[in-house]
Amino acid sequence: MLRDVGEFGLIDRIARLARGPSAPHVLRGIGDDAAVLRPRRGEDWVVSTDARIEGVHFDLARESPGSAGRHAVTAALSDLAASGARPLALTVALEAPATASLDRVMALLRG
């Protein structure tokens, strides 16, 4: 079961899957901050994805959706800065129940 290996045990398993000849363009994979990819010679991309979980990282009962969204962006920018990268774009990974208020989801995304 997942709970038996925990977060870091799972990360270790993902890292093992991502190594090897199938990933020649990965200069730095899983880490605390970001991955570094080299799609072609002379061009490196730094990619960061952080999950922010309601009830763990923020509480919409005490924080506005816009504020929660801004904090998520701040965390991602911090990871890129720690890697010496210059931000060019932002990726979003969002999981929400189908019953979530569209207005609140859009406020989070605008944040």
N, C-alpha and C positions, 0 to 999 in steps of 0.2 A: 504494500500500500504506500501511497505517496507520503502519508504522515510518518512512515517508518524511516524514510530517507531524508525528509525535510527539504527546505528550500535550497540549501547549499549542496545537498546530495543530488538533487535534480539538476541544478546548474552544472555540476560536474559531469553528469551524464549527457547533458546537451552539448557541453564543450567537447566531449569525446566524439560525439556524432559530427560536430562541425569541423574537426581537424582532418588533415590528410590530403590526399591527392584530389579529392573532390572539391577542395576549397583553396585553390592556388592564389586567389586574389585577396585572401584574408591575411592582412599583416598583423593585426592584433584583434583577437576575437573577444570572447566574453571577459569582462572585467568590471570594475566598479563604475567606470565612467562611460566609455563608449568603445565601439569597434572601429578599426581603421581598415578600410578596403582600398585596394588599388585596382580599379577597373581597367586602366591602361597605364603604360609607363609615363611617369611625370605627373600623374593625377591621383591624389589620394582623397578619399571621402571618409569623413568621420560621422558615424551614425550612432544615435542614442535613442533608446526607447525606455521610458520609465512608466510603470503602472502606478497610478494614484488611486487608492481604493477608499471609497466612502466608509467611514467607521474606523479606518486605520490611519489614513493620511489627512482626511478632512471630514467635516460633519456639516452637511447642508442644513441641519437644524440650527447651527450656530454661525455659519459662514455663507455668504452669498455665492451663487453659482459662478458669477464673474470673478470673485476673489479666488475661488478654488481653481478656476481655469488659469488665472494669472500665476498662481503658485506652481501649477504643473509646468507652465512654460519656463518659469524661473529655474525650476529644478533641471529641466532639459538644457537650458542655456548654461547653467553651472557645469554640467557634465561636459559640454562642448568646450567651454573655457578651460576646464581642467586638462583637456586633451590638446589645447593650443589651436583649436579650430575656429574658423570664422563662419558664423551661421549664414546659410543661404536659404534654407527652407525649414519647414516644421512638419513633422509627421504626427498624426493623431491616431491613437488606438482607444476606442471607446466601447465599453460594455455597459449597457443599461437595459432595464426591463422594458418590455413593450408597453407597459402602463405608465412609463415616465412621461412627465409633462414636456411636450415639445418646446414650450417657451423656456423652461428651466434648462433643458439640454442645450438649446441655442444660446442661452445666456452663459452657460459654462464654456461653450465653444468660442463665443465672442471674447470671453475673458482671456 
